[in-house]
Amino acid sequence: MKKTQKASVTVFASLSFMLILAVSFSLLEAARITEMKKVTRMNSDAVLESIFAEYNTPLYKKYGLLGYWADERREKISFDSTMSKIEDYTNKNLNNSPNFKGRLPLDLIKINSCEASVEKYLLMTDGEGRAFTEAIVEKEKRGLPKTLINEAKEKFKSVDAKNSQEKTHKDLDDADEAIDNPKEYAKKHNISLKKDDENSDSFNNSSNVLDSQNGDKSENPIKVIKELKQKGILEIVLKNPEDLSKKEINDQNLLSKRDKQRGNINVSSGGFVVDKVALVHYFSKYFSTYRNPRKDAGIQYEQEYIIAGKKDDISNLKSAVNKILISRIASNMVSIYKDKAKMAQIEALADTLSVITLSPEIMQCIKIGLITAWAYGESILDLRTLMSGGKISVVKSPEEWTLGLSGIGALTNKSFKAKECKKGLKYEEFLAILIALKSEKETTMHAMDIIEQNIRQEKGYEKFKLDNVVLEAKVDYKYQINTVFLGFVDLKTDKINSLEINNSAIYSYLKNVRKSNKKN
């Protein structure tokens, strides 16, 4: 007789087994999803790093700066091709199935699709050139010794940036008028004179007395300088001004004058001393000067352009030389005031008029004019030495002084130069000081003008724009993946066929400088 058993136990066991399988496959799917999040996270970072590894080659080779050159469509920055690259790199990374010989491949990390979008980005020109400064600081500051920073601070302090060229001209004009026409000068400046002096013929011809004391009208220091100033400064200080570069910068669509693209990442306000030193050091290395012109560039005197921002080389050089001249006049006036022997000569020459004017106000004006003229003459000699490659001290000692008060007429000889000072500064160092004294916005914009113009001369980069160069970006990713293990379980519920994984990645060429700025 056969024994029979109820089937209820078998059904219960089957249901229990299905539940165990459902839980097991669900756990496997959860583990897979967790791993997929890690894999997509690594892919997001790796792909963005790969994109930024495609930095602009001429920008790096010529100027040592890293930047990703994005596309432009309808005069606006476009990341369409960048997004296509990201999706292509992702497919190559995550959709290559493993090759198991003799087995069907089971790819547990395959994705269906990847969508990417640039949420935030920082351009080279953002912050009115502040991002450009950060890129330079990132490159330069590691190699800047502290001694260089301290030396730069002292050099920046040594030049009086506020000394006005107009004041120099006024001092000379006032002194010349006081000598040639003291009566008119006294009337204009409300200086009271004795009636005998006002009616004196010799009073109205006081310049003749000064000329006779010097023996030659051309030796009147104030008149010599005023006549010399009628010539162009470059004609005075250069032996062959006709050999100067005639090149001009192409001002069509110039970066400093056009509306620029803007990113949406904030940049620091700046103001760090190391930033200014890094900028000056960088410009000195990568930009040409009158003494070391760039023959293959749009303009040859690049640092002079950074200072002046004018269209042609000659105008930029003239502006830079004039600025150095004014600083030298101020420094040389300090040297005269500190030297008792020189002040005695000034007093003696000014006293030749004392018999006529008897006015301390006019005498003081003449003394200031003589000091200014003497300092101006010495400064002309300084520039001749600097432009020929020599060095000049910021404030000269009596031993370093070249020009005599009675020999100012010799300035017309272009071979006459100032004594070279062994511990002085070169022409390039005076340019560096002028750059340091200008606003960061001006210098960076002018420097970017030059970089943009020079890179456009490279084949294939004719439309290059620095405001399309990306320094930092944040990219959002959206991955679509199919489920694998949930397909083995069907509990009469809606199947989950696909899942979405979202993450983002950030890459910056400025990550080191940004960390240091946060510490500061």
ROBA-611217 format. One line per field, with one value per residue (C-alpha): x negated, y, z; residue number from 1. Coordinates in Angstrom, 3 decimals, padded with zeros to 6 digits. Each point is the difference from the previous one (the first is absolute). Example, Ala and Ser with C-alpha at 12.3 -4.5 7.8 and 13.67 -1.06 7.14 Angstrom:
BEGIN
u <- c(-012.300,-001.370)
v <- c(-004.500,003.440)
w <- c(007.800,-000.660)
k <- c(1,2)
This chain:
BEGIN
u <- c(000.000,-001.443,-000.452,001.126,-001.038,001.579,-001.617,000.459,-003.490,-001.629,001.878,-001.075,-003.591,000.166,001.377,-002.659,-002.679,001.317,-000.024,-003.563,-000.974,001.784,-001.843,-003.299,000.350,001.154,-003.082,-002.162,001.648,-000.487,-003.674,-000.299,001.643,-002.360,-002.933,001.435,000.143,-003.683,-000.844,001.976,-001.543,-003.480,001.027,001.333,-003.283,-002.170,001.896,-000.075,-003.729,-000.427,001.873,-002.198,-003.087,000.805,-001.294,-000.769,-003.480,-001.226,001.163,-002.104,-003.048,-000.215,001.179,-000.056,003.726,002.515,003.453,002.682,001.126,003.757,001.963,001.924,003.344,001.723,-002.586,000.793,-001.953,001.255,-000.651,001.830,-003.122,-001.348,003.139,-000.294,-003.566,001.110,002.702,-002.417,-002.673,002.636,001.201,-003.565,-000.600,003.209,001.503,-002.898,001.161,-002.599,-001.096,000.417,-001.086,002.606,002.527,002.687,-001.078,001.823,-000.705,001.056,-001.173,001.460,001.981,002.730,-000.731,-001.830,001.105,-002.339,000.418,-002.335,001.608,-002.768,-003.186,-002.741,-001.549,-003.520,001.317,002.477,-000.189,-001.463,-003.125,-000.118,000.342,-002.980,-001.966,000.916,-001.227,-003.333,-000.282,000.695,-002.917,-002.460,000.325,-001.607,-003.207,-000.019,-002.494,000.969,-003.094,001.307,003.338,-001.722,-002.310,002.974,001.798,-002.975,-000.260,003.691,-000.376,-003.046,001.842,002.334,002.969,001.835,-002.637,001.674,-001.530,002.132,-001.661,-003.457,001.065,001.580,-003.133,-002.115,002.502,000.385,-003.766,-000.509,002.669,-001.457,-003.380,001.186,002.792,-000.080,002.369,002.719,-000.647,000.316,003.280,001.440,-000.868,000.876,-003.605,-000.594,-003.025,-001.643,000.922,-003.662,-000.199,003.178,-001.384,-003.490,-001.051,-002.448,002.814,001.905,-003.143,-001.118,-000.527,-002.907,-001.749,000.297,-001.193,-003.013,-000.956,-000.018,-001.849,002.357,003.738,000.135,-001.431,003.017,001.147,003.705,-000.079,-002.108,002.470,003.032,-001.506,-000.929,003.550,001.291,-001.472,001.554,-001.305,-001.065,-001.967,-001.860,-000.895,-000.493,-002.872,001.988,003.730,000.649,-000.768,002.916,002.729,002.910,002.289,003.550,002.340,003.078,002.733,002.868,002.040,-002.684,000.726,-000.411,002.513,002.701,002.850,-001.311,001.618,000.526,-000.029,002.112,-002.650,-001.108,-003.662,-001.879,-000.342,-003.798,-002.225,-002.654,-003.583,-001.130,002.483,-001.611,-003.498,001.062,001.521,-003.114,-002.261,002.154,000.139,-003.777,-000.470,002.587,000.363,-002.523,-001.427,-001.856,-003.257,001.142,002.689,002.142,-000.649,002.838,002.709,002.656,-001.804,-003.601,000.078,002.533,-000.732,000.176,003.466,001.030,-000.936,001.427,002.587,-000.505,000.370,-003.588,-003.463,-001.375,002.889,-000.305,-003.756,000.359,002.576,-002.098,-003.179,001.844,001.248,-003.540,-001.197,002.456,-001.007,-003.673,000.580,001.608,-002.845,-002.704,001.637,-000.266,-003.710,-000.537,001.810,-002.069,-003.308,-001.226,-002.537,002.653,002.347,-002.839,-000.368,003.751,-000.148,-002.958,001.666,003.301,-001.733,-001.133,003.497,000.131,-001.432,002.957,003.080,-000.548,003.122,-000.298,003.121,-001.465,-003.373,001.647,001.781,-003.280,-001.746,002.728,-000.266,-003.774,000.313,002.641,-002.076,-003.096,001.938,001.633,-003.395,-001.423,003.133,-000.565,-003.479,001.467,002.386,-002.794,-001.885,003.107,000.984,-003.494,000.111,-001.582,001.136,001.052,000.546,003.449,-001.469,-003.526,-002.933,-002.284,-002.548,002.570,001.082,-001.084,001.269,-001.451,002.297,-002.195,-000.210,003.678,-000.607,-001.873,003.324,000.336,-002.782,001.818,-003.166,-000.033,001.428,000.256,-002.535,001.099,000.873,-001.056,002.783,002.609,003.014,000.190,002.542,002.043,000.146,001.311,002.681,000.863,000.471,002.264,002.080,000.248,001.225,002.799,003.369,000.244,003.005,-001.915,-003.125,001.841,002.317,-002.912,-001.969,002.971,000.258,-003.544,000.508,003.160,-001.594,-003.128,001.874,002.217,-003.116,-000.182,001.567,003.427,000.353,000.995,003.250,-001.513,001.584,-001.144,003.560,000.747,-002.806,001.324,-002.025,002.520,003.249,002.666,001.765,003.236,000.438,003.169,-000.552,002.743,-000.625,002.058,000.681,-001.606,001.014,003.514,000.933,-000.244,002.756,003.663,002.379,002.830,-001.239,-001.059,-003.506,-002.727,-001.819,-002.328,-001.471,-001.497,-003.256,-000.852,-003.341,-002.314,-003.719,-002.145,-003.382,-002.097,-003.445,000.031,000.636,-003.329,000.220,003.618,-000.980,-002.740,002.334,002.495,-002.754,-000.885)
v <- c(000.000,003.343,002.798,003.463,003.408,003.366,002.348,003.078,-000.313,000.015,003.123,001.723,-001.035,001.341,003.316,000.218,-000.779,002.715,002.502,-000.947,000.401,003.351,001.277,-001.400,001.501,003.278,000.087,-000.825,002.801,002.408,-000.961,000.462,003.417,001.028,-001.086,001.750,003.233,-000.389,-000.855,002.907,002.296,-001.038,000.279,003.544,001.134,-001.849,001.226,003.643,-000.282,-001.409,002.977,002.463,-001.937,001.346,003.436,002.665,-000.885,003.430,001.639,-002.449,-000.010,003.767,001.146,-003.036,000.294,-002.847,000.643,-001.959,001.771,-000.445,000.516,003.092,000.187,003.218,001.947,-001.957,-002.754,-003.490,-003.329,-002.196,-001.665,-000.356,-001.848,-002.295,-000.815,-000.765,-002.393,-001.640,-000.506,-001.400,-002.539,-001.143,-000.316,-001.722,-001.749,-002.244,-003.523,-002.365,-002.772,-003.388,-002.797,-002.663,001.851,002.510,003.375,001.348,003.718,001.211,003.620,000.772,003.221,000.830,003.689,002.932,003.611,002.788,003.731,002.760,001.618,002.426,001.198,002.592,001.779,001.420,003.563,-000.126,002.512,002.686,-002.102,-001.313,-003.625,000.601,001.237,-003.160,-002.127,001.845,-000.269,-003.749,-000.282,002.427,-000.010,-003.376,001.260,003.403,000.117,002.140,002.139,000.992,001.049,002.159,001.568,000.784,001.731,002.321,000.778,000.855,002.419,001.661,001.729,002.907,-000.833,003.188,002.376,001.887,000.857,003.140,001.188,-000.358,002.062,002.626,000.384,000.562,002.414,002.004,000.303,000.981,002.676,001.260,000.395,001.449,002.215,000.263,002.987,-001.976,-003.052,002.106,001.493,-003.403,-001.482,003.075,000.622,003.537,001.850,003.327,002.864,000.481,-003.653,000.238,002.923,-001.465,-001.028,-002.481,-001.600,-000.733,-001.439,-002.218,-003.004,001.844,000.223,-003.764,-000.593,002.283,-001.762,-003.314,001.479,-001.487,000.162,-003.725,-000.797,001.402,-003.361,000.802,001.231,-002.953,-002.473,001.850,-000.018,-003.668,-000.846,001.292,-003.135,-003.408,-001.988,-002.903,002.355,001.264,-003.310,-002.345,000.194,-001.390,000.558,-000.600,-003.702,-000.486,-002.529,001.370,-002.937,000.445,-002.299,-001.127,001.831,-001.718,-001.887,000.692,-001.828,003.033,001.978,-002.554,-001.514,-003.231,-003.356,-000.573,-003.126,-000.572,-000.887,002.771,000.940,001.400,003.745,-000.237,002.523,-002.489,001.269,-003.307,000.502,003.284,-001.480,-003.080,002.184,002.148,-003.045,-001.707,003.045,000.362,-003.595,-000.274,003.496,001.885,003.510,002.634,-001.572,-003.514,000.293,-002.902,-000.096,-002.386,001.806,002.476,002.645,-000.155,002.035,-002.022,001.080,003.611,-000.803,-001.504,003.338,002.388,-001.974,002.036,-001.293,000.158,-000.846,003.550,001.496,-002.705,000.449,003.774,-000.287,-002.469,002.076,003.153,-001.764,-001.102,003.557,001.455,-002.521,000.753,003.768,-000.536,-002.253,002.341,002.983,-001.950,-000.556,003.740,001.004,-002.489,001.234,003.205,000.684,-000.098,002.216,002.495,000.156,000.569,002.793,001.659,-000.052,001.235,002.782,001.582,001.443,001.238,003.405,000.595,-001.658,000.176,-002.219,-003.227,-001.419,000.406,-001.273,-003.137,-000.603,000.334,-002.417,-002.601,000.492,-000.475,-003.154,-001.387,000.819,-001.623,-003.101,-000.106,000.127,-002.773,-002.066,000.303,-001.425,-002.757,-001.003,-000.130,-002.401,-002.110,-000.209,-001.199,-002.787,001.648,000.290,003.067,000.323,001.016,002.830,000.956,000.708,002.998,-002.412,-001.407,003.449,000.927,003.401,003.311,003.010,002.044,-002.758,-000.539,001.211,-003.257,-001.866,000.565,-002.564,-003.336,-001.903,001.723,-002.514,-000.388,-002.027,-003.599,-001.024,-003.537,-000.404,001.758,-001.220,-000.882,001.371,-003.212,000.399,003.547,-001.376,-002.630,002.723,001.971,-003.128,-000.641,003.537,-000.279,-001.557,-003.758,000.364,002.153,-002.132,-003.319,001.253,001.356,-003.219,-002.055,002.220,-001.022,-003.705,-000.147,001.833,-002.184,-003.318,001.046,-000.057,-003.782,-002.121,-001.225,002.569,003.025,000.360,-000.607,001.943,000.004,000.515,-003.482,-001.579,-001.965,-000.223,-001.834,-001.873,-001.957,-002.631,-001.780,-003.605,-002.050,-003.739,-002.431,-003.684,-003.173,-002.291,-003.455,-002.138,001.349,-001.598,-003.448,000.791,000.479,000.346,001.328,003.547,002.600,-000.759,002.573,-000.069,003.017,002.327,003.521,000.968,003.691,001.460,002.882,000.636,003.117,000.672,003.115,001.052,002.376,-002.459,000.675,003.792,-000.121,-002.127,002.443,002.994,-001.651,-000.388,003.672)
w <- c(000.000,-001.083,002.460,-001.026,001.379,-000.307,-002.523,002.155,001.436,-003.467,-001.048,003.192,-000.610,-003.556,001.129,002.698,-002.561,-002.338,002.808,000.852,-003.657,-000.199,003.040,-001.261,-003.478,001.500,002.190,-002.999,-001.986,002.906,000.203,-003.766,000.143,002.795,-002.113,-003.048,001.989,000.781,-003.590,-001.450,002.603,-001.098,-003.633,000.506,001.537,-002.517,-003.042,001.147,000.687,-003.499,-001.436,001.909,-001.123,-003.476,000.969,-002.580,-001.275,-001.240,003.232,001.990,-002.294,-000.378,003.439,002.306,000.820,000.087,-001.413,-001.868,-003.178,-000.371,-003.207,-000.963,-001.776,-000.937,002.001,003.170,001.701,-000.819,001.733,-002.528,-001.371,003.546,001.074,-003.017,001.038,003.543,-001.220,-002.434,002.668,002.387,-002.565,-000.551,003.738,001.087,-003.040,-001.005,000.920,001.492,-002.323,001.702,-002.328,-000.359,002.123,-000.596,001.362,003.013,000.303,003.425,-000.451,-003.394,-000.385,-002.468,-000.388,001.522,-000.182,001.124,000.442,001.155,003.008,001.005,-001.662,000.453,-002.984,-000.279,-000.280,002.915,002.813,-002.300,-000.415,003.560,-001.205,-002.305,003.015,001.940,-002.910,000.070,003.787,-000.281,-002.408,001.594,003.749,000.620,-001.589,001.686,002.871,002.998,-000.532,-003.442,001.510,002.620,-002.585,-002.211,002.862,000.516,-003.715,-000.211,002.898,-001.527,-002.849,000.621,-002.206,000.955,-001.277,-002.821,-003.351,-000.031,003.226,-001.574,-003.004,002.269,002.131,-003.115,-001.566,003.213,000.472,-003.631,000.271,003.284,-001.705,-003.321,001.312,003.793,-000.019,-001.786,002.158,003.179,-001.225,-000.906,003.409,002.098,001.064,001.220,-001.456,000.762,-002.336,-000.913,-001.064,-002.062,-002.042,-000.386,-003.537,001.431,001.945,-003.186,-001.625,002.874,-002.269,-001.626,003.349,000.480,-003.550,000.421,003.212,-001.861,-002.982,-002.569,-000.353,-000.823,003.428,001.800,001.486,-000.103,-003.599,-001.164,001.518,-001.381,-003.481,000.348,001.028,-003.321,-001.575,000.495,002.954,-002.241,-002.224,003.073,001.647,-002.984,-002.456,-002.934,000.611,-003.699,000.565,002.415,-000.749,-002.013,000.810,001.250,001.883,-001.887,001.876,-001.795,002.585,002.632,003.253,002.269,-002.065,-000.860,001.990,001.480,000.777,003.726,002.096,003.103,002.599,002.342,000.157,002.974,000.399,000.042,001.727,001.099,-000.240,-001.464,-002.857,-001.023,000.228,-001.985,-002.727,-000.347,000.007,-002.638,-002.286,000.249,-001.205,-002.759,-001.479,-002.090,000.462,-002.011,001.185,-000.974,-002.700,-001.226,-003.740,-000.896,001.961,-001.040,002.040,001.221,003.207,001.998,003.572,-001.143,-001.404,003.348,001.596,-002.606,-001.983,-003.186,-003.532,-001.293,001.330,-000.182,001.995,002.655,000.285,000.201,002.779,002.017,-000.378,001.064,003.138,000.847,-000.679,002.508,002.660,-000.672,000.313,003.402,001.173,-001.327,001.699,003.261,-000.713,-000.591,003.189,002.007,-001.451,001.674,-002.733,-002.708,002.015,000.408,-003.786,-000.346,002.583,-001.729,-003.401,001.379,001.923,-003.266,-000.187,003.564,-000.908,-002.299,001.481,003.765,000.208,002.015,-001.685,-003.482,001.174,001.425,-003.300,-001.911,002.364,-000.495,-003.759,000.074,002.120,-002.347,-003.091,001.456,001.034,-003.437,-001.730,002.169,-000.690,-003.752,000.504,002.198,-002.766,-002.557,002.262,000.663,-003.667,-000.880,002.589,003.039,003.610,001.985,003.757,001.179,002.103,-001.002,002.256,-000.774,-001.467,-002.442,-001.235,-003.536,-001.145,001.184,000.347,-002.306,-002.597,-000.778,-003.549,-000.673,000.086,-003.745,-000.485,-000.185,000.908,003.399,002.508,003.761,001.953,000.381,003.561,000.903,002.574,-002.097,-001.958,-003.693,-002.462,000.322,003.786,-000.317,-002.333,002.605,002.610,-002.332,-000.629,003.734,000.609,-002.560,000.787,-000.344,-002.320,-002.504,-000.092,-000.297,-002.740,-002.031,000.529,-001.188,-003.085,-000.917,000.759,-002.089,-002.924,-000.016,000.213,-002.908,-002.158,000.477,-002.737,001.044,002.782,-002.066,001.969,003.419,002.865,003.612,001.219,-001.393,002.027,002.991,003.218,002.156,-000.619,001.818,-002.126,000.951,-001.203,-000.418,-000.537,-001.093,000.897,-000.406,002.931,-000.181,002.966,000.484,-003.319,001.618,002.451,-000.907,002.915,-002.141,000.574,-002.559,-001.087,000.506,-003.309,000.353,002.565,-000.114,001.747,000.381,001.018,-000.831,-000.453,000.410,-001.537,000.339,-001.189,002.975,002.819,001.719,-000.046,001.177,002.988,000.986,-000.390,002.348,002.584,-000.350)
k <- c(1,2,3,4,5,6,7,8,9,10,11,12,13,14,15,16,17,18,19,20,21,22,23,24,25,26,27,28,29,30,31,32,33,34,35,36,37,38,39,40,41,42,43,44,45,46,47,48,49,50,51,52,53,54,55,56,57,58,59,60,61,62,63,64,65,66,67,68,69,70,71,72,73,74,75,76,77,78,79,80,81,82,83,84,85,86,87,88,89,90,91,92,93,94,95,96,97,98,99,100,101,102,103,104,105,106,107,108,109,110,111,112,113,114,115,116,117,118,119,120,121,122,123,124,125,126,127,128,129,130,131,132,133,134,135,136,137,138,139,140,141,142,143,144,145,146,147,148,149,150,151,152,153,154,155,156,157,158,159,160,161,162,163,164,165,166,167,168,169,170,171,172,173,174,175,176,177,178,179,180,181,182,183,184,185,186,187,188,189,190,191,192,193,194,195,196,197,198,199,200,201,202,203,204,205,206,207,208,209,210,211,212,213,214,215,216,217,218,219,220,221,222,223,224,225,226,227,228,229,230,231,232,233,234,235,236,237,238,239,240,241,242,243,244,245,246,247,248,249,250,251,252,253,254,255,256,257,258,259,260,261,262,263,264,265,266,267,268,269,270,271,272,273,274,275,276,277,278,279,280,281,282,283,284,285,286,287,288,289,290,291,292,293,294,295,296,297,298,299,300,301,302,303,304,305,306,307,308,309,310,311,312,313,314,315,316,317,318,319,320,321,322,323,324,325,326,327,328,329,330,331,332,333,334,335,336,337,338,339,340,341,342,343,344,345,346,347,348,349,350,351,352,353,354,355,356,357,358,359,360,361,362,363,364,365,366,367,368,369,370,371,372,373,374,375,376,377,378,379,380,381,382,383,384,385,386,387,388,389,390,391,392,393,394,395,396,397,398,399,400,401,402,403,404,405,406,407,408,409,410,411,412,413,414,415,416,417,418,419,420,421,422,423,424,425,426,427,428,429,430,431,432,433,434,435,436,437,438,439,440,441,442,443,444,445,446,447,448,449,450,451,452,453,454,455,456,457,458,459,460,461,462,463,464,465,466,467,468,469,470,471,472,473,474,475,476,477,478,479,480,481,482,483,484,485,486,487,488,489,490,491,492,493,494,495,496,497,498,499,500,501,502,503,504,505,506,507,508,509,510,511,512,513,514,515,516,517,518,519,520)
